[in-house]
Amino acid sequence: MATETDTQQIGTNKEDEPELDRGPFEAWAARSIKNPKRAYRAMFYTAMIFFLVTTLFPFYWLLMVALTPDGSLQNIVLAPATFDPALLLAGDLTMGTNPGAFVEIFERLPFHRYMFNSFVIATVTTVIVLVVSSLAGYVFGRLRFKGKSPLMLLVLLVSFFPPAAFFLPLNQLFNRNFAVLQPVMSDGSLYNTPYAMIIPFSALFLPLSIFILTTFYAQIPDGLEDAARIEGTTRLGALFRVIIPLSAPGVATAGVLTFIAVYNEYFFSSLMTDPGAENWAPIVEGILGYQGQYQELYNNLMAAASIVGVLPVAILVVVAQEKIVSGLTAGALKE
Amino acid sequence: MADVKLENIVKQYEDVTAVDDMNLDIKHGEFVTFVGPSGCGKSTTMETIAGLTKPTSGTVMIGERDVTDLPPKDRGISMVFQNIALFPHMDVYDNISFGLRLRKYDKSEIDRRVEKAAEVVQLNGMMERMPDEMSGGQRQRVAIARAIVRNPDVFLMDEPLANLDAKLRVHMRTELQRLHKELDTTIIYVTHDQAEAMTMSDRIAVINAGQLQQIDPPLVCYNEPANLFVAGFIGSPSMNFVEGEVAGSGFTSDDVKVSFNPSDYNLSRGKDVTLGVRPEDVYLANNSREAADPTVPLTATTDVLEPMGNEIFAYLTFDEDATSSMTDAQLPGQLLISVDPDTEIEEDQEIEVVLDRSKIHLFDTAGGKALTHEITDTGATSTAGADAEVGTDD
């Protein structure tokens, strides 16, 4: 504030010529030229508000759709048409909205089971991906051997394929009955089991994690691994006790990216399972299950289910946020 | 008892031989220092002992055990690294106790040992600090505590003081010597700092191009270098070398002649030899009494003077065309001498100097091997006055 008044004083002292007759916008522009920080601050807030609106508005709209009673979706303006704060005084806590949708989604379908399915598939896939890519990252990041670069390129090549290209052969494979699997799966096929999703997802998301962890593990000084090995660990022990803890941001980034991608996955999951929670169908299948034959294509239950479904991921990201941010930037900025 | 024995160790990286047929026998309780220029193989040799690098061929023995194929953790060693290598995600206590915890010691035993190790390196009361909250010297002490807490048979130290400032380095040097006395274990120490090697070691192993050049007590390496490399490497500033050949009357070169009887040293006439003399063994002619056995004066011109405070290094040229840009003592026709700081000496001044014959070394120019470390006789065949002279006609 002090600097602002100072510059204004300097400005007035200097200008002995008569005041120009300026409109409010011209005056604002003149002040900004004298004090560019004002302009930067204005630009910052403009950009900030733009991004906030574009990212948060869909969530707001979801919430409004979910709170609108069935059949009156077309009446939403910025809030459901029946929304009236005055009803609060009359003792109606819902103020004319319909929060019952959040309960109804669990009554109509076992939505918790769909969430559980997606959660389990995402968690198991993330664990598999992190363990395998940690070992691969160690090899690519810390060992020297012939043919390392071509091999790394080959691994990355997998992630360049559109996943759909793998679908038909995989679907045929998982629909076949294998005698070996008979004792585990009743019919010996992987179709309609979580394995039909965990296996291809692990393979598809491995390259990205390997790439992230390779860059992280490569930056841990050799001396630390040597010290751990001298102190009494094996190479593997040094990886788990020293290298991975020190690469926590990288591991968190790879883990969260994998988890979110698998948790939200629909294409593969829907084709590898029949609809129905008991068939390990994922969240999106559940959400689509609310489409009734004679209803709007998109209804309040789907919106409510979407909000509930996004909660675990939102919580995960908030918890891991700090690590992820440092992880995404640390890879780029090599010390 | 933990002797360390290296037998015919060879380490090859693709087409580079880092260590070439290394044989070493280090006794229990000895403090041995590996010195050599960068990339000479001293660190690779140490990594071979530690088990961090597997030798291409050869055997490593610690105590009576052949440890060549054992992983580092089973060798009974500990190591202090140049970059200190404390685990940044652990506090001091966890860093020191890391090895003990891996070996599943009792909590009370771990506490007792950590406390004792911390006492030795004077770190008490810092157990909860994280490495990034400590100074360089403190971190180094934590690294040493981590190394001693397991009572290893052998300590390996890879340039542990290289990253410390000069004052702290001198302090830690004495600390390490005290530690060596207290612990009575074998210490193998890698450094490129001569002062560290000279002051701390029982024996110095000079390594060059992957080969062991000499392993002897510091003063033996200094006074009786086994070859040209050791002579040039040990001592700062390094020894003056003059290439010449054996004549009937002794050593002769363009600039320097020293008379002796070649047959006394089994030298044949015409053999190419290199004369070596340390800067402090060259005296101004008017101080020739100080030399135990002075040669006849040589005339030279002072080129560059480097006053160090306690002494002055003077670069002399025999060749009048030599310019002052040639400041390297190793250049032909140059001689580096060390004189008393009170001496009145100026640049471009013609002076006379004498060499101390009892400190003159002769080396075989071709093979580099030392032939003698002193010249005792005056040379029966020499004529007086031709004992040494400055060659003006090149």
Interface residues (C-beta under 8 A of the other chain):
Chain A: P221 G223 L224 D226 A227 A228 R229 I230 E231 G232 T233 T234 G237 V242 P245 L246
Chain B: A50 G51 L52 P71 P72 K73 I77 S78 M79 F81 Q82 N83 I84 A85 L86 F87 P88 H89 F98 G99 L102 R103 R146 R150
